[in-house]
Amino acid sequence: MKKLLPWTILWATLLATIPIASEFTPDQVAEKLATWRLVALVVFGVLLLISLVRMALAYFRPPAANRISKHDVDLFTRISDVLNDGALTFLADHDFRNDCHVSNLKPIETISYWHGPNCMFSDPALQKRWEKLFARILHLSSTHGSNLTNSEDNVERMTAWHVGFPKNAQPPQAQEEIKELNDAALAVYREYGEFAPYVRKRLGL
């Protein structure tokens, strides 16, 4: 209805001018049209500009969910609580050439065990974006398990270096595993950076 309203007003205005214009001679009509031509062009230009802006906003804005689900809002809140600022900072900044505390891995490991309907969005568009992020999280969790081990000095710390080798004499595989860890962590960080704003706009948060 809102989309039809501007055109309805324009047509009504046009029809209303017909009986008014019939009271003037053709020369008078032409003279008055010339007087208002600039005004009409300005009005037309403004309407065209507004239409273009609205089209651009509609194109770039993610479509709103038909009905906002409390379950979807609650699930996004759960995800955001786990992947909080501290967890995201670790994903973005940590270099696995340095050891890390086991608690730094907990957010990713926690989400990697989520399963079932309670961990799925009811909105198909949100679920599609969540599946991409969740796949990144599962990959990072698997990479943690494959490439990290407890430090010899402290079982509460995890290291990517091969135990039994000094850091200056590590096998080439160690450097590859460190890069794999860094890349996987950054991929989760970037995917979440695209996921979160999309969800907030779609849920109106």
C-alpha positions in Angstrom: 0.0 0.0 0.0 2.8 2.4 0.9 4.5 1.8 -2.5 1.2 2.6 -4.4 0.5 5.8 -2.4 2.9 8.2 -4.2 1.7 7.1 -7.6 -1.9 7.5 -6.6 -1.3 11.1 -5.4 0.5 11.9 -8.7 -2.4 10.5 -10.8 -5.0 12.4 -8.7 -3.1 15.6 -9.1 -2.8 15.1 -12.9 -6.6 14.4 -13.2 -7.4 17.5 -11.1 -5.5 19.8 -13.4 -7.6 18.8 -16.4 -10.8 20.8 -15.6 -8.7 23.7 -14.4 -6.6 23.8 -17.6 -9.8 23.7 -19.7 -10.8 27.2 -18.6 -7.8 28.7 -20.3 -7.0 29.2 -24.0 -4.1 27.2 -25.5 -1.9 30.3 -25.5 -2.6 30.9 -21.8 -2.0 27.3 -21.0 1.3 27.3 -22.8 2.3 30.5 -21.0 1.5 29.1 -17.6 3.2 25.8 -18.4 6.4 27.7 -19.4 6.2 29.5 -16.1 5.9 26.3 -14.1 8.2 24.2 -16.3 11.3 24.8 -14.1 9.3 24.0 -10.9 8.0 20.8 -12.5 11.5 19.8 -13.6 12.8 20.3 -10.0 9.9 18.3 -8.5 10.4 15.5 -11.0 14.2 15.5 -10.3 13.6 15.3 -6.5 11.1 12.4 -7.0 13.5 10.6 -9.2 16.4 11.1 -6.7 14.2 9.8 -3.9 13.3 6.7 -6.0 16.9 6.0 -6.8 17.9 6.3 -3.1 15.1 4.0 -2.0 16.0 1.4 -4.7 19.7 1.5 -3.5 18.8 1.1 0.1 16.4 -1.8 -0.7 19.1 -3.5 -2.7 21.9 -3.3 -0.1 19.8 -3.8 3.0 19.2 -7.5 4.0 15.5 -8.4 3.7 13.8 -8.3 7.1 12.4 -11.5 8.5 8.6 -11.9 7.9 8.1 -12.6 11.6 10.9 -12.1 14.1 11.3 -15.3 16.1 12.2 -15.1 19.9 14.1 -18.3 19.4 16.3 -16.7 16.8 16.9 -13.7 19.0 17.8 -15.9 21.9 20.1 -18.1 19.8 22.0 -15.0 18.5 22.3 -13.8 22.0 23.8 -17.1 23.0 26.3 -17.0 20.1 27.3 -13.4 20.9 27.7 -14.2 24.6 30.2 -17.0 23.8 32.0 -15.2 20.9 32.3 -12.0 23.0 34.8 -9.2 22.6 37.5 -11.2 24.5 37.0 -14.3 22.3 37.0 -12.3 19.1 40.2 -10.4 20.1 42.0 -13.7 20.7 40.9 -15.0 17.3 42.0 -11.8 15.5 45.3 -11.1 17.3 46.8 -14.3 18.7 49.8 -15.8 16.9 50.0 -19.5 17.6 53.8 -19.2 17.6 53.1 -18.3 21.2 51.5 -20.6 23.7 47.9 -19.9 24.9 45.9 -20.7 28.0 43.3 -23.5 27.6 40.6 -21.0 28.5 41.3 -19.1 25.3 40.1 -22.1 23.3 36.9 -22.7 25.3 34.5 -20.4 23.2 35.3 -22.3 20.0 35.2 -25.7 21.7 31.9 -24.8 23.4 30.1 -23.9 20.2 31.6 -26.9 18.3 29.5 -29.2 20.5 26.2 -27.5 19.8 23.7 -29.6 17.9 20.0 -30.0 17.4 17.1 -27.7 16.8 17.9 -25.4 19.7 21.1 -24.5 17.9 19.5 -23.8 14.5 17.8 -20.6 13.3 14.2 -20.9 12.3 14.7 -18.2 9.6 16.2 -20.0 6.6 18.2 -16.9 5.6 19.8 -16.7 9.0 20.4 -20.4 9.2 22.2 -20.3 5.9 24.6 -17.7 7.2 25.0 -19.5 10.5 25.9 -22.8 8.7 28.8 -20.9 7.1 30.1 -19.6 10.4 29.5 -22.9 12.2 31.5 -24.7 9.5 34.4 -22.3 10.2 34.1 -23.0 13.9 34.2 -26.7 13.5 37.2 -26.5 11.3 39.1 -24.4 13.9 38.1 -26.8 16.7 39.4 -29.7 14.6 42.6 -27.7 13.9 43.0 -27.1 17.6 42.8 -30.8 18.3 45.2 -31.7 15.6 47.9 -29.0 16.0 47.9 -28.1 19.7 49.2 -30.1 22.7 49.8 -29.4 26.4 53.0 -27.4 27.1 55.7 -29.3 28.9 56.0 -26.5 31.4 52.3 -26.0 32.2 49.4 -28.3 31.4 47.1 -25.3 31.5 48.8 -23.9 28.4 48.6 -25.2 24.9 51.4 -25.1 22.4 51.7 -25.6 18.6 55.4 -26.5 18.9 56.4 -30.1 18.7 57.2 -31.4 22.2 60.7 -32.7 22.5 62.2 -30.3 19.9 63.7 -26.9 20.8 62.0 -23.9 19.0 65.0 -23.3 16.9 65.1 -26.9 15.6 61.4 -27.6 15.0 60.4 -29.8 12.0 58.9 -27.9 9.0 55.5 -29.4 9.8 55.3 -27.2 12.9 55.4 -24.0 10.9 52.7 -25.3 8.6 50.5 -26.2 11.6 51.0 -22.8 13.1 49.9 -21.1 9.9 46.9 -23.4 9.6 45.9 -22.4 13.2 46.3 -18.7 12.5 44.4 -18.9 9.2 41.5 -20.9 10.7 41.2 -18.5 13.7 41.2 -15.5 11.4 38.6 -17.1 9.1 36.2 -17.5 12.1 36.8 -13.9 13.1 36.0 -12.5 9.6 33.0 -14.8 9.1 31.5 -13.6 12.4 32.2 -10.0 11.4 29.9 -10.5 8.4 27.4 -12.7 10.2 26.6 -10.5 13.3 25.6 -7.3 11.5 23.4 -9.3 9.0 21.6 -11.0 11.9 21.1 -7.7 13.8 19.6 -6.0 10.8 17.3 -8.9 10.0 16.1 -9.3 13.5 15.8 -5.5 14.1 18.3 -5.6 17.0 
